[in-house]
Amino acid sequence: MNRYQEELQRLEQAHLTRSLKTSVRGESATIRGEGDTLVDFSSNDYLGLSRHPRLIETAIRATERYGVGSGASRLISGTSPAHAECEEVVAECKQAESALLFANGYMTALGVLTSLCSKDDVIILDKLAHACLIDGARASGARMRVFPHNNVNRLEALLKSERERLSAGAQIIIVIESVYSMDGDLCPLAEIVRLKNEYGALLLMDEAHGLGVLGPCGMGLAEELGLQDEVELQMGTLGKAAGGAGGYIACSRLLRDMMVNKARSLIFTTAPPPAQAAVAAASFDLMRSAQDLRSRLTSFREYVSQALGGIDVPSAICPIIIGENGAALAASTHLRDAGFVVPAVRYPTVPRGSARLRLTLSAAHTMEQVAQVIELVQLELVRIQRG
Ligand SMILES: *Cc1c(COP(=O)(O)O)cnc(C)c1O
């Protein structure tokens, strides 16, 4: 047996193998898998915008006007008016001087961190920061420090010790998320802002799961708390609540100039299709005025919170912790057999022993679907308790 076969076999024995499944997304949060139609509680399409008629129309129009591909990298001739317009809309919505669009959120993290940091700088990350933020920090060559999840005291201790040992001119960047993707909990933003100001650090906050969901105009946690001015690097993806694809950073013109000159994930790749940028601009416009969709989502969050014994549901992500990989997988399979997609999330995505069902809510769901899935989840929890 060769090395790769052995490695896959080990994963299999630990219930950790993964595979790709094909499915077609339909109306009302349904997906059509192998023959059957299922209700999807796994997507990040929090407002149901991925099938919004106005965005589909925008994609068609922009494709007819600009073609399907952008033909070159952003710095050569790949920047279309659609890219420029999108960046203006994002900057305006985020109350920032400027914004820069990337092909996706992953590339954004890589580009931002590698262009703003190098070996003499320090990147301080929350323990639960997304893989792309960790990869970006690693690729930058900066010193990496990690603080326990949402622990501001430990963050302060790191800031203090790093500030003392750093040479003048070296940069500290704190990297957090507004809503953490596996637990759905929020960061203590106000306290972190106070610390980054006290220690002269820059703050990068990834709003991947906050955009569209939080804030009066759906601009995320920073907007909700009136702190958009305080986050120097407001990052996000256009692939979740925004319904399309892409990544953005909203920041000062100076920081944007640095990225345009140094971000390899922007420079050495073909610009995203103009239609993708046009959809993103239209989507930001939609999200700003989507109070009806957000209040629908809020009513689902309140329902789940109550039904599961008053647990806190501060975002669209509801983790249901099971523990063992096998038990989490079995629960997910039972739910699928009953017509609902609720994925099991296992190590290494989450710590060992905290395998879970990860249920995500969307304004595209109906109250009936939400009530049904919660009833089934409760049955699974009882089954697991009984062993
Ligand atoms: C999904 C996600 C990303 C990556 O965004 P893509 O556009 O899908 O590449 C980045 N950060 C967080 C926290 C995410 O959840």
The ligand as an SDF file (V2000), in Angstrom:
LIG
                    3D

 15 15  0  0  0  0  0  0  0  0999 V2000
  -15.9480   31.4550    4.0930 C   0  0  0  0  0  0  0  0  0  0  0  0
  -14.9400   32.2700    4.8270 C   0  0  0  0  0  0  0  0  0  0  0  0
  -13.8950   32.8770    4.1650 C   0  0  0  0  0  0  0  0  0  0  0  0
  -13.5760   32.5950    2.7220 C   0  0  0  0  0  0  0  0  0  0  0  0
  -14.3830   33.2880    1.8600 O   0  0  0  0  0  0  0  0  0  0  0  0
  -14.5380   32.7140    0.3610 P   0  0  0  0  0  0  0  0  0  0  0  0
  -15.0750   33.8650   -0.3980 O   0  0  0  0  0  0  0  0  0  0  0  0
  -15.4690   31.5670    0.4530 O   0  0  0  0  0  0  0  0  0  0  0  0
  -13.1750   32.3220   -0.0820 O   0  0  0  0  0  0  0  0  0  0  0  0
  -13.0740   33.7210    4.8800 C   0  0  0  0  0  0  0  0  0  0  0  0
  -13.2490   33.9280    6.1870 N   0  0  0  0  0  0  0  0  0  0  0  0
  -14.2410   33.3150    6.8700 C   0  0  0  0  0  0  0  0  0  0  0  0
  -14.3810   33.5730    8.3230 C   0  0  0  0  0  0  0  0  0  0  0  0
  -15.1130   32.4660    6.2170 C   0  0  0  0  0  0  0  0  0  0  0  0
  -16.0630   31.8520    6.8840 O   0  0  0  0  0  0  0  0  0  0  0  0
  1  2  1  0
  2  3  1  0
  2 14  2  0
  3  4  1  0
  3 10  2  0
  4  5  1  0
  5  6  1  0
  6  7  2  0
  6  8  1  0
  6  9  1  0
 10 11  1  0
 11 12  2  0
 12 13  1  0
 12 14  1  0
 14 15  1  0
M  END
$$$$
